Amino acid sequence: MLKKVLKTKIVQPFLFLLLGFLFVVLNNVGIFNGLRSGISYIFEPFSSTAMQWQKSVSSWASLLFDASSYIEENRNLKKEILEMKANESKIVDLEEYEALKKHESVLWDSGEYVLAKVLGNSLKGDIYLNVGIEDGVKEGDIVSLGKVFLGVVSTVDRGGSTVRLPTNRESSFEVAILSSTVEEETLLDGYIKASGVISGDLDGINIENIGINSEVADGDIVVLRDERIGEILVVGRVVGLSQNPAATSKSGFVSPIFDYTNLISVFVKIN
Amino acid sequence: MLKVVLGTIGIFLVVFLEHFFLGISAFSIFLLLSVITWNRVSVPLFAYFGILTSLALDVTLHQPLGFHFLILGTVLLLLSFVGMFTHLEGRASRYAALLVVFLISYFVNIVSISLFEDGIFPIFNTSILLGIFFNSVVSVIVCFVSDILFSSLREEKGYEKIRLK
């Protein structure tokens, strides 16, 4: 009788749905951590290899289809790297930079980092890494590259993890905006032009709640100043600042330092 | 025993291919195989394949366990529902119905991922919608090819059975 019922077409989908709800509820309670670890041990090597092969195939395909833009992109990347190094040295060399920090801590903190390879990107603004619980990574860890903020670890398994980028719609951080020519400033408070809030969007990173009377301009540097992150990291530069005089605050977009689809290796701060 | 071994190899292959094609064009081999194999293989084998593949994909894609069960259940429910209104064994109506099923399945997949992981409804821009349409069309083409392969295999077996001495 049971076999006959199970073979009925309409019963099977409901069984899967019931099983799904049960597993999701039990997963949230944390009962399946051991099972996840075991499945991860068996299947993560296959998924990592597949993602790496996919990246190679995708980059070769794009190279074949668009060779000239690749050359242009390479040139722009070199320029960006030089610019980034120059900007970093502006922020690092100045003693007054410590005035931006809420805590009395050393600029170059001696946190422990894990080098991770980026396996792929998702449509909604995440990247997949090849490090997980066995490497000491946990939810909420900061992911960066140099002094540039890349994201926060959102889900983690035994051998892999997902990082939520600033372009993810769920991302929202407090930021400070520095002058693009910060080394010319002589006053402590002069470095911070304004504060604001960044939030993710499918097309990029929005920045809002900038004081209407602030002198923020396109090209100014956006640094993270959020107590959930706990350190000052660069996000990008202000672009497309709104010019509406009737508005009560300014808004615009943030152009990230790096193109998140071109990341190869990143650092995850585990301590 | 042979079916179990082949099914196990198939699970590893599906996990590999799912990650490979998801990265290239968000194409889901899991959805495609679920539609092709449902009612074509025995219930225990389908359940074995479906359950293990779902669990493996949930962990490797860092989603909560049970997520792919929900997706699988939704897809099969859609197929059953569409089957009530259209004849799924006929030619044109079958593929039109499958196109609708795949379009809705990809849409539900993207919405579910965003709701489960981030708790927000996703935004669909032109490229995502075009991607869903392209993936659905490719899935229907693969179903068409698989139908031809299956029917040619059946004809060969049938020939042996009905041969007159």
Interface residues (C-beta under 8 A of the other chain):
Chain A: L6 K7 K9 I10 Q12 P13 F14 L15 F16 L17 L18 L19 G20 F21 L22 F23 V24 V25 L26 N27 N28 F32 L35 R36 I39 S40 I42 F43 E44 F46 S47 T49 A50 M51 W53 Q54 K55 V57 S58 G120 N121 S122 L123 K124 D126 Y128 S154 T155 V156 D157 G160 S161 T162 R164 N168 R169 E170 D201 L202 D203
Chain B: F12 V15 F16 L17 E18 H19 F20 F21 L22 G23 I24 A26 W38 N39 V43 F46 G50 I51 L55 A56 V59 T60 L61 H62 Q63 P64 L65 G66 F67 H68 F69 L70 I71 L72 G73 T74 V75 L76 L77 L79 S80 G83 I110 I113 S114 F116 E117 D118 G119 I120 P122 I123 N125 I128
